[in-house]
C-alpha cells in the first residue's frame, strides 16, 4: 500500500492536496504503529502529527524514497521511542490507554451479535494485551492492528521474519489462553 507516484510528485511539488492524500493513506496505520509503542492515544496522535509536520518540511525528498510507507514507519518508530525516553528522563510515567485502540482492534464490527462485546470484555482483552512482553506486544500491534507486512516489521526491528512470526503466534496463543480462562469471553471461543 505504498503511495502512488503521482501523489508523491504532487506532495513534493508542494501541493497540499497531494500531501493530504498521503496523510489520508497512512495516518491510521502510523497511529496504530505509534500506539503500539506508546500505549497512549494522545501521545500517539502527537507523534504522528510531528512526523507529518517534518515530512511536509522535507516533502521534496519524498520522490527519492523507495518505499514511503516503510520510511514513515521508521520515522514514527524513532519518534515514539524518543518520546518514551524523554518522558522517562523527566520522571513521567506513561499511562497505558488501550481503550484508545478500541476502534482499531475491532474495525470490522458490524453485525448485532458483534456489538454485544461489552466494555468488560474490552477491559479483559486490553489487560491481556498489556501483560504481553513489550516486544511481543509491539510486534503484535504492528502486524495485527497496523496491518504491516511481516517482512517490513522484520526490517524495522532488525529481526528475522520467523522471529516476527513467533511473536505474533505467541501473542495470539497467550491472548487466547488468557481469555479462555474467563468463561464468558466470546471472542476466544
C-alpha positions, 0 to 999 in steps of 0.5 A: 500500500505504498503511495502512488507516484503521482501523489508523491510528485504532487506532495513534493511539488508542494501541493497540499492536496497531494500531501493530504492524500498521503496523510489520508493513506497512512495516518491510521496505520502510523497511529496504530504503529505509534500506539503500539509503542506508546500505549497512549492515544494522545501521545500517539496522535502527537507523534504522528502529527510531528512526523507529518509536520517534518515530512511536509518540511522535507516533502521534496525528498519524498520522490527519492524514497523507495518505499514511503510507507516503510520510511514513515514507519521508521520515522514514527518508530524513532519518534515514539521511542524518543518520546518514551525516553524523554518522558522517562528522563523527566520522571513521567510515567506513561499511562497505558490507554488501550481503550484508545485502540478500541476502534482499531482492534475491532474495525470490522464490527458490524453485525448485532451479535458483534456489538454485544462485546461489552466494555468488560470484555474490552477491559479483559482483552486490553489487560491481556494485551498489556501483560504481553512482553513489550516486544511481543506486544509491539510486534503484535500491534504492528502486524495485527492492528497496523496491518504491516507486512511481516517482512517490513516489521522484520526490517524495522526491528532488525529481526528475522521474519520467523522471529516476527512470526513467533511473536505474533503466534505467541501473542495470539496463543497467550491472548487466547489462553488468557481469555479462555480462562474467563468463561464468558469471553466470546471472542476466544471461543 
